[in-house]
Amino acid sequence: MRVLFVKIGAIGDALMARGLPLALRRDHPGARLTWAAGRTIAPLVRGRVGRGSYSG
């Protein structure tokens, strides 16, 4: 399974969504999780994926 999280600039939304990748990783350990994030929220989501990638 591949999941793409797209968050361009809503900091509050990004903070609220940070637990979602952890839950997906727990339930689907083989999933590939990727964040596509704007500059304002990149520091919040970088490194939060585990095995996957970040594009900022």
C-alpha positions in Angstrom: 0.0 0.0 0.0 1.2 3.5 -0.8 -0.1 6.6 1.0 0.6 10.2 0.1 -0.1 12.9 2.7 -0.4 16.3 1.0 -0.2 19.4 3.3 0.9 22.6 1.7 0.7 25.2 4.5 -2.0 24.7 7.2 0.1 24.3 10.3 -2.8 23.4 12.5 -4.0 20.7 10.2 -0.5 19.3 9.9 -0.2 19.1 13.7 -3.5 17.4 14.0 -2.6 14.9 11.3 0.8 13.9 12.7 -0.6 10.8 14.5 -2.2 9.4 11.4 1.1 8.1 9.9 1.9 6.4 13.2 -1.5 4.6 13.2 -1.1 3.6 9.6 2.4 2.3 10.2 1.1 0.2 13.2 -1.8 -1.3 11.2 0.0 -1.6 7.9 3.7 -2.1 8.6 4.6 -2.6 4.9 3.0 0.6 3.7 5.0 3.3 2.0 4.1 6.6 3.5 5.1 9.9 1.8 4.5 13.5 2.8 4.3 16.3 0.2 4.6 19.4 2.4 5.1 23.1 2.0 8.0 24.9 3.7 6.0 26.1 6.7 5.1 22.6 7.8 8.1 20.7 6.5 9.9 20.7 9.9 6.8 19.3 11.6 6.5 16.3 9.3 10.1 15.5 8.3 11.2 12.3 9.9 7.6 11.4 11.0 7.2 8.7 8.4 9.4 5.9 9.4 10.1 4.0 6.2 8.9 6.2 3.4 9.9 9.6 2.1 9.4 13.3 2.4 9.1 15.8 -0.5 9.2 19.5 0.4 
